[in-house]
Every structure is written in C-alpha cells, then in structure tokens.
Amino acid sequence: MDVIHYPRLDTVLMVEEFIKEHSGEYKKKSLWENLPKKMMYQTYSLTFDYLERSGKIARDREDKVAWIWNPKLTAKYANRPDLRAR
C-alpha cells in the first residue's frame, strides 16, 4: 500500500481518546464515521492499525473496537516474580 498521508500525533491522540470514550460501541468503519474531526480513511486505517498492533485496542466477536491498554495493570503483573513471559 502506498501511503499518501501519514497521521500527525494530534490525529492519533484524537482517535485514541475517541476509542477510550466509546469503547465497545462501534465497529471500525462506523468509528471512523463518528470521529469528532473528519480525516481520510487511509490515514485513519494507518492510525487504527498502529493502535491494534501496539496492543492498545482490540476487536470483539462482533468486530466492535475496545480500548484494552492498561499500563498500571501491566506493570503490576510484570513485577510479580511468580509470573514471567516465556
């Protein structure tokens, strides 16, 4: 895929905040349609893919998007000696 326009930081943050506020309400396309500011779908898709690959969002069985990133909980479990990554 040839990238025409990369997202700016304020765009990524806007999408993150919208997903946090509306976690579990929208599927990918309807999320884009309801964002507070309009953007090209390609730019949105790059942002969405970044958030999904970085483990900040996930989709449920109905394909609805949810915010799953919780750094405090991750740190809590990462510091437990009885739990370790394999």
Backbone as a printed PyTorch tensor [residue, N CA C, xyz], in Angstrom:
tensor([[[  0.8450,  -1.1820,   0.0000],
         [  0.0000,   0.0000,   0.0000],
         [  0.8850,   1.2390,   0.0000]],

        [[  0.6580,   2.1210,  -0.9500],
         [  1.3670,   3.3920,  -0.9950],
         [  0.6830,   4.3700,  -0.0500]],

        [[  1.4710,   4.9430,   0.8360],
         [  0.9180,   5.8730,   1.8150],
         [  0.9310,   7.2780,   1.2380]],

        [[ -0.2480,   7.8720,   1.1660],
         [ -0.3850,   9.2250,   0.6450],
         [ -0.1880,  10.2490,   1.7690]],

        [[ -0.6980,   9.9080,   2.9480],
         [ -0.6710,  10.8700,   4.0550],
         [ -0.5200,  10.1120,   5.3720]],

        [[  0.5520,  10.4040,   6.0950],
         [  0.7510,   9.8040,   7.4090],
         [  0.0110,  10.6140,   8.4660]],

        [[ -0.4960,   9.9440,   9.5110],
         [ -1.2120,  10.6950,  10.5600],
         [ -0.2540,  11.5160,  11.4150]],

        [[ -0.7320,  12.6780,  11.8480],
         [  0.0170,  13.5070,  12.7900],
         [ -0.2900,  13.0170,  14.1990]],

        [[  0.5480,  13.4110,  15.1430],
         [  0.3650,  12.9910,  16.5250],
         [ -0.9960,  13.4030,  17.0670]],

        [[ -1.4410,  14.6200,  16.7810],
         [ -2.7410,  15.0560,  17.3000],
         [ -3.8780,  14.2040,  16.7320]],

        [[ -3.7060,  13.6900,  15.5270],
         [ -4.7060,  12.8050,  14.9300],
         [ -4.7450,  11.4700,  15.6610]],

        [[ -3.5820,  10.9100,  15.9310],
         [ -3.5080,   9.6350,  16.6610],
         [ -4.1300,   9.7920,  18.0430]],

        [[ -3.8030,  10.8780,  18.7230],
         [ -4.3400,  11.1190,  20.0680],
         [ -5.8560,  11.3100,  20.0450]],

        [[ -6.3640,  11.9790,  19.0130],
         [ -7.8080,  12.1740,  18.8960],
         [ -8.5150,  10.8330,  18.7240]],

        [[ -7.9620,   9.9640,  17.8750],
         [ -8.5590,   8.6390,  17.6660],
         [ -8.4840,   7.8250,  18.9570]],

        [[ -7.3450,   7.8590,  19.6490],
         [ -7.2100,   7.1500,  20.9320],
         [ -8.2750,   7.5980,  21.9200]],

        [[ -8.4140,   8.8980,  22.1000],
         [ -9.3840,   9.4240,  23.0620],
         [-10.8100,   9.0340,  22.6940]],

        [[-11.1350,   9.0970,  21.4160],
         [-12.4820,   8.7390,  20.9820],
         [-12.7590,   7.2660,  21.2640]],

        [[-11.7710,   6.4190,  20.9990],
         [-11.9600,   4.9840,  21.2710],
         [-12.1030,   4.7390,  22.7710]],

        [[-11.2970,   5.4090,  23.5820],
         [-11.4120,   5.2560,  25.0390],
         [-12.8180,   5.6290,  25.5150]],

        [[-13.3400,   6.7360,  25.0080],
         [-14.6540,   7.2220,  25.4340],
         [-15.8050,   6.3590,  24.9250]],

        [[-15.5980,   5.6920,  23.8070],
         [-16.6690,   4.9190,  23.1770],
         [-16.2920,   3.4450,  23.0250]],

        [[-15.5020,   2.9480,  23.9450],
         [-15.0150,   1.5740,  23.8820],
         [-16.1730,   0.5700,  23.7870]],

        [[-16.1150,  -0.2840,  22.7780],
         [-17.1170,  -1.3180,  22.6070],
         [-18.3870,  -0.8940,  21.8990]],

        [[-18.4740,   0.3600,  21.4590],
         [-19.7010,   0.8600,  20.8270],
         [-19.7140,   0.7090,  19.3080]],

        [[-18.5560,   0.8590,  18.6720],
         [-18.5020,   0.9490,  17.2130],
         [-17.6100,  -0.1280,  16.5980]],

        [[-17.9230,  -0.4570,  15.3450],
         [-17.0280,  -1.2510,  14.5170],
         [-16.0660,  -0.2740,  13.8440]],

        [[-15.0530,  -0.8080,  13.1570],
         [-14.0020,   0.0380,  12.5990],
         [-14.5350,   1.1650,  11.7130]],

        [[-15.3500,   0.8590,  10.7280],
         [-15.8060,   1.8920,   9.7930],
         [-16.7380,   2.8980,  10.4620]],

        [[-17.6640,   2.4320,  11.2890],
         [-18.5780,   3.3730,  11.9400],
         [-17.8510,   4.2390,  12.9670]],

        [[-16.7630,   3.7320,  13.5270],
         [-15.9230,   4.5400,  14.4160],
         [-15.3590,   5.7170,  13.6260]],

        [[-14.8200,   5.4450,  12.4520],
         [-14.2720,   6.4910,  11.5800],
         [-15.3410,   7.5140,  11.2170]],

        [[-16.5380,   7.0390,  10.9140],
         [-17.6330,   7.9350,  10.5170],
         [-18.0850,   8.8480,  11.6540]],

        [[-17.8350,   8.4630,  12.9050],
         [-18.2990,   9.2370,  14.0570],
         [-17.2040,  10.0210,  14.7680]],

        [[-16.0000,  10.0170,  14.2330],
         [-14.9170,  10.7890,  14.8520],
         [-15.2820,  12.2690,  14.9020]],

        [[-14.7830,  13.0010,  15.9040],
         [-15.1140,  14.4230,  16.0180],
         [-14.5750,  15.2700,  14.8650]],

        [[-13.4690,  14.8400,  14.2440],
         [-12.9160,  15.5420,  13.0860],
         [-12.7860,  14.5530,  11.9430]],

        [[-13.0910,  15.0000,  10.7520],
         [-13.0100,  14.1400,   9.5750],
         [-11.5570,  13.9640,   9.1440]],

        [[-11.2560,  12.7920,   8.5860],
         [ -9.9290,  12.5240,   8.0410],
         [-10.0760,  11.5130,   6.9200]],

        [[ -9.0540,  11.4230,   6.0970],
         [ -9.0650,  10.4370,   5.0200],
         [ -9.0900,   9.0440,   5.6380]],

        [[ -9.7840,   8.1210,   4.9790],
         [ -9.8950,   6.7700,   5.5190],
         [ -8.5320,   6.0890,   5.5770]],

        [[ -7.6600,   6.3540,   4.6090],
         [ -6.3310,   5.7520,   4.6200],
         [ -5.5440,   6.2040,   5.8560]],

        [[ -5.6300,   7.4730,   6.1900],
         [ -4.9460,   7.9890,   7.3840],
         [ -5.5180,   7.3330,   8.6380]],

        [[ -6.8260,   7.2180,   8.6830],
         [ -7.4840,   6.5530,   9.8030],
         [ -7.0470,   5.0890,   9.8960]],

        [[ -6.9800,   4.4010,   8.7710],
         [ -6.5890,   2.9910,   8.7710],
         [ -5.1660,   2.7980,   9.2830]],

        [[ -4.2600,   3.6910,   8.9050],
         [ -2.8890,   3.6140,   9.4290],
         [ -2.8810,   3.7980,  10.9440]],

        [[ -3.6450,   4.7630,  11.4190],
         [ -3.7500,   5.0140,  12.8570],
         [ -4.3500,   3.8070,  13.5640]],

        [[ -5.4270,   3.2730,  13.0150],
         [ -6.1100,   2.1100,  13.5880],
         [ -5.1710,   0.9100,  13.6480]],

        [[ -4.4560,   0.6540,  12.5470],
         [ -3.5190,  -0.4740,  12.5110],
         [ -2.4200,  -0.3180,  13.5520]],

        [[ -1.9100,   0.9090,  13.7110],
         [ -0.8970,   1.1660,  14.7370],
         [ -1.4380,   0.8370,  16.1320]],

        [[ -2.6370,   1.3210,  16.4470],
         [ -3.2180,   1.0920,  17.7760],
         [ -3.4840,  -0.3950,  18.0120]],

        [[ -3.9010,  -1.0960,  16.9790],
         [ -4.1710,  -2.5260,  17.1100],
         [ -2.8700,  -3.3170,  17.2910]],

        [[ -1.8640,  -3.0140,  16.4870],
         [ -0.5800,  -3.7310,  16.5880],
         [  0.1540,  -3.4420,  17.8910]],

        [[ -0.0420,  -2.2500,  18.4370],
         [  0.6520,  -1.8880,  19.6790],
         [ -0.0800,  -2.4000,  20.9220]],

        [[ -1.2140,  -3.0660,  20.7230],
         [ -1.9310,  -3.6610,  21.8430],
         [ -2.7850,  -2.6920,  22.6290]],

        [[ -3.1160,  -1.5670,  22.0450],
         [ -3.9490,  -0.5870,  22.7370],
         [ -5.4320,  -0.8320,  22.5000]],

        [[ -5.7660,  -1.4010,  21.3470],
         [ -7.1590,  -1.7000,  21.0370],
         [ -7.2830,  -3.1480,  20.5620]],

        [[ -8.4970,  -3.6570,  20.6260],
         [ -8.7970,  -4.9960,  20.1230],
         [-10.2400,  -4.9960,  19.6400]],

        [[-10.5930,  -6.0370,  18.9020],
         [-11.9750,  -6.1850,  18.4280],
         [-12.5840,  -7.4260,  19.0390]],

        [[-13.8640,  -7.3210,  19.3880],
         [-14.5560,  -8.4620,  19.9810],
         [-15.1640,  -9.3420,  18.8860]],

        [[-15.9490, -10.3380,  19.2910],
         [-16.5620, -11.2620,  18.3340],
         [-17.4740, -10.5670,  17.3410]],

        [[-18.0760,  -9.4670,  17.7580],
         [-18.9600,  -8.7030,  16.8700],
         [-18.1860,  -7.6910,  16.0370]],

        [[-16.8590,  -7.6940,  16.1690],
         [-15.9590,  -6.7860,  15.4560],
         [-16.0110,  -5.3550,  15.9860]],

        [[-16.5510,  -5.1600,  17.1890],
         [-16.5690,  -3.8310,  17.8000],
         [-15.2070,  -3.5500,  18.4370]],

        [[-14.8050,  -2.3100,  18.3920],
         [-13.4800,  -1.8850,  18.8330],
         [-13.5190,  -1.5060,  20.3110]],

        [[-12.5540,  -2.0110,  21.0710],
         [-12.4750,  -1.7070,  22.5050],
         [-11.0620,  -1.2650,  22.8710]],

        [[-10.9800,  -0.3430,  23.8000],
         [ -9.6980,   0.1070,  24.3540],
         [ -9.2710,  -0.9100,  25.4050]],

        [[ -8.0800,  -1.4940,  25.2620],
         [ -7.6340,  -2.5240,  26.2030],
         [ -6.3340,  -2.1690,  26.9120]],

        [[ -5.6870,  -1.0920,  26.5300],
         [ -4.3890,  -0.7380,  27.1080],
         [ -4.5530,  -0.2880,  28.5500]],

        [[ -3.8310,  -0.9200,  29.4630],
         [ -3.8790,  -0.5830,  30.8780],
         [ -2.4650,  -0.6990,  31.4510]],

        [[ -1.6540,   0.3670,  31.3630],
         [ -0.2610,   0.2810,  31.7960],
         [ -0.0740,  -0.0170,  33.2800]],

        [[ -0.9950,   0.4470,  34.1340],
         [ -0.8650,   0.1640,  35.5690],
         [ -1.0330,  -1.3250,  35.8420]],

        [[ -2.0180,  -1.9350,  35.2240],
         [ -2.2430,  -3.3680,  35.3980],
         [ -1.0880,  -4.1710,  34.8020]],

        [[ -0.5910,  -3.7430,  33.6560],
         [  0.5420,  -4.4200,  33.0310],
         [  1.7640,  -4.3690,  33.9500]],

        [[  2.0410,  -3.2000,  34.5190],
         [  3.1890,  -3.0540,  35.4210],
         [  3.0160,  -3.9160,  36.6650]],

        [[  1.8050,  -3.9940,  37.1720],
         [  1.5310,  -4.8010,  38.3660],
         [  1.9090,  -6.2610,  38.1190]],

        [[  1.4690,  -6.8040,  37.0070],
         [  1.7570,  -8.2030,  36.7040],
         [  3.1880,  -8.4110,  36.2400]],

        [[  3.7820,  -7.4250,  35.5990],
         [  5.1650,  -7.5410,  35.1390],
         [  6.1360,  -7.6160,  36.3060]],

        [[  5.7690,  -7.0420,  37.4550],
         [  6.6540,  -7.0240,  38.6160],
         [  6.4730,  -8.2200,  39.5390]],

        [[  5.5470,  -9.1150,  39.2180],
         [  5.3430, -10.2980,  40.0560],
         [  6.3580, -11.3640,  39.6840]],

        [[  7.1380, -11.8450,  40.6750],
         [  8.1610, -12.8460,  40.3640],
         [  7.5730, -14.2080,  39.9650]],

        [[  6.3460, -14.4980,  40.3800],
         [  5.7630, -15.8000,  40.0350],
         [  5.1960, -15.8210,  38.6150]],

        [[  5.1400, -14.6680,  37.9750],
         [  4.6770, -14.5730,  36.5800],
         [  5.8230, -14.0990,  35.7180]],

        [[  6.0290, -14.7210,  34.6120],
         [  7.0820, -14.2700,  33.7140],
         [  6.7120, -14.6190,  32.2840]],

        [[  7.2070, -13.8090,  31.3700],
         [  6.9610, -14.0460,  29.9400],
         [  7.8280, -15.2000,  29.4760]],

        [[  7.2730, -16.0140,  28.6290],
         [  8.0540, -17.1550,  28.1080],
         [  8.3900, -16.9490,  26.6710]]])
